[in-house]
Amino acid sequence: MITVHHLNNSRSQRVLWLLEEMGLPYEVVRYERDARTMLAPPELRAIHPLGKSPVLDDGPIRVAETGAVIEYLMDAHPGSPLKPAAGTEAARRYTYWLHYAEGSAMTPLLLKLIFGQLPNRAPGLMKPLVRGVSKKAQDSFIDPQIAAHTAYWEAELAKAPWFAGDAFSAADIMMSFPLEAAGSRAPYGDKPHITRFLKTIHARPAYQRALERGGPYAYA
């Protein structure tokens, strides 16, 4: 039996969704973030030294990192329509977006989160200075980077309904988190193709079942 160590409001929601799309039975072990720090609980460090989620157990096999989990599941269950045929343009795009999601897309979003929290964590007398530094970093670098990435997503989704091409794939599951996270900070009112993509994935029955299994999810 597959077990997913799942942290609320995290990337691990994608693994639950993938398993639902694949129709594989699994169990969920849920962990809740600290309400003040938003960090994972210490119990998760007993599963992974960094206390990160997702972690997937498949019998004696343990796999961490969302991209690695997705690749493991695709290899363990070959022939899935969620992975394009090898050697095709769709397969090349699939591989690109699978790795881009965490390699490039999440970097400015994480910087936005970190710099946005800095003033709250600064000592009282330092707050005005830290707030100014935080705002400058976001206005001059982070926000333009996020805008460039979202424009890129919009342009790519204008060419085809899914990131790998005409067919839904695990790359779309992987890309869902950066799109949802970015949209939670700045609505996509001027980006109809991203809006269509998010509306379509949120309506998928497997996505809805994953939400039921994973619990409240702020980005849906």
PESULZI-V758430 format. One record per residue. N is the residue number from 1. PHI is phi in degrees with one decimal (none if undefined). BURIAL is + if it has 9 or more other C-alpha atoms within 8 Angstrom, else -. Layout:
# PESULZI-V758430
{{N,PHI,BURIAL} {N,PHI,BURIAL}}
This chain:
# PESULZI-V758430
{{1,none,-} {2,-78.3,+} {3,-121.9,+} {4,-112.0,+} {5,-85.8,+} {6,-116.7,+} {7,-100.9,+} {8,-61.5,+} {9,50.0,+} {10,-136.6,-} {11,-61.4,+} {12,-65.8,+} {13,-58.7,+} {14,-66.0,+} {15,-68.7,+} {16,-60.1,+} {17,-62.4,+} {18,-59.8,+} {19,-62.7,+} {20,-66.4,+} {21,-62.9,-} {22,-81.5,-} {23,72.0,-} {24,-94.1,-} {25,-72.0,-} {26,-159.2,+} {27,-114.6,-} {28,-116.9,+} {29,-107.5,-} {30,-95.7,+} {31,-127.6,+} {32,-111.4,-} {33,-67.7,+} {34,-64.9,+} {35,-63.8,-} {36,-90.0,-} {37,-90.4,-} {38,66.0,-} {39,-86.5,-} {40,-67.7,+} {41,-71.8,+} {42,-61.4,-} {43,-60.2,-} {44,-70.6,+} {45,-69.5,+} {46,-71.2,-} {47,-95.2,-} {48,-137.4,+} {49,-55.9,-} {50,-90.3,-} {51,66.5,+} {52,-102.9,+} {53,-134.1,+} {54,-88.5,+} {55,-129.3,+} {56,-114.6,+} {57,-107.6,+} {58,-127.3,+} {59,63.3,-} {60,-81.9,-} {61,-92.8,-} {62,-122.3,+} {63,-130.8,+} {64,-120.3,+} {65,75.6,+} {66,-56.1,+} {67,-61.1,+} {68,-66.3,+} {69,-63.7,+} {70,-63.1,+} {71,-63.4,-} {72,-61.2,+} {73,-65.6,-} {74,-65.3,+} {75,-71.6,-} {76,-73.2,-} {77,-131.2,-} {78,-63.3,-} {79,89.1,-} {80,-66.8,-} {81,-67.9,-} {82,-80.0,-} {83,-126.8,+} {84,-63.0,+} {85,-62.3,-} {86,-58.3,-} {87,85.6,-} {88,-94.3,-} {89,-62.7,-} {90,-61.5,+} {91,-66.3,+} {92,-66.9,+} {93,-66.0,+} {94,-55.2,+} {95,-63.4,+} {96,-59.7,-} {97,-69.3,+} {98,-59.9,+} {99,-91.1,+} {100,-60.1,+} {101,-52.5,+} {102,-99.6,+} {103,-74.7,-} {104,-115.8,-} {105,-66.6,+} {106,-80.5,+} {107,-59.6,+} {108,-65.9,+} {109,-68.2,+} {110,-68.3,-} {111,-61.9,+} {112,-60.7,+} {113,-63.8,-} {114,-65.1,-} {115,-68.1,+} {116,-68.4,-} {117,-89.4,-} {118,-55.9,+} {119,-60.3,+} {120,-68.9,-} {121,-98.1,-} {122,-77.3,+} {123,-59.3,-} {124,-49.3,-} {125,-71.0,-} {126,-90.8,-} {127,-55.0,+} {128,-59.5,-} {129,-65.3,-} {130,-65.5,+} {131,-62.6,+} {132,-65.5,-} {133,-64.3,-} {134,-61.4,+} {135,-64.0,+} {136,-62.6,-} {137,-63.7,+} {138,-70.6,+} {139,-68.6,+} {140,-91.1,-} {141,-130.3,-} {142,-66.6,+} {143,-62.2,+} {144,-61.8,+} {145,-64.9,+} {146,-62.0,+} {147,-62.4,-} {148,-65.2,-} {149,-67.0,+} {150,-65.6,+} {151,-63.8,-} {152,-62.3,-} {153,-60.7,+} {154,-60.7,+} {155,-65.4,-} {156,-69.2,+} {157,-74.1,+} {158,-75.0,-} {159,-83.8,-} {160,-154.0,+} {161,-68.8,+} {162,-128.2,+} {163,-66.2,+} {164,-88.5,+} {165,139.7,+} {166,-83.6,-} {167,-113.4,-} {168,-61.8,+} {169,-144.6,+} {170,-63.5,+} {171,-63.8,+} {172,-68.4,+} {173,-62.9,+} {174,-63.1,+} {175,-75.7,+} {176,-59.7,+} {177,-66.4,+} {178,-60.6,+} {179,-66.7,+} {180,-68.1,+} {181,-65.6,+} {182,-65.2,+} {183,-66.9,+} {184,-72.1,-} {185,-98.3,-} {186,-147.5,-} {187,-56.5,-} {188,-92.2,+} {189,-60.3,-} {190,-103.2,-} {191,-130.0,-} {192,-64.6,+} {193,-74.6,+} {194,-66.4,+} {195,-59.0,+} {196,-62.7,-} {197,-58.8,+} {198,-65.2,+} {199,-61.5,-} {200,-69.0,-} {201,-69.3,-} {202,-66.1,+} {203,-87.4,-} {204,-67.8,-} {205,-57.1,-} {206,-65.8,+} {207,-62.8,+} {208,-64.8,+} {209,-64.5,+} {210,-64.2,+} {211,-63.7,+} {212,-64.0,-} {213,-74.6,-} {214,-87.1,+} {215,91.6,-} {216,-52.1,-} {217,-139.1,+} {218,-66.8,-} {219,-95.8,-} {220,-73.0,-}}
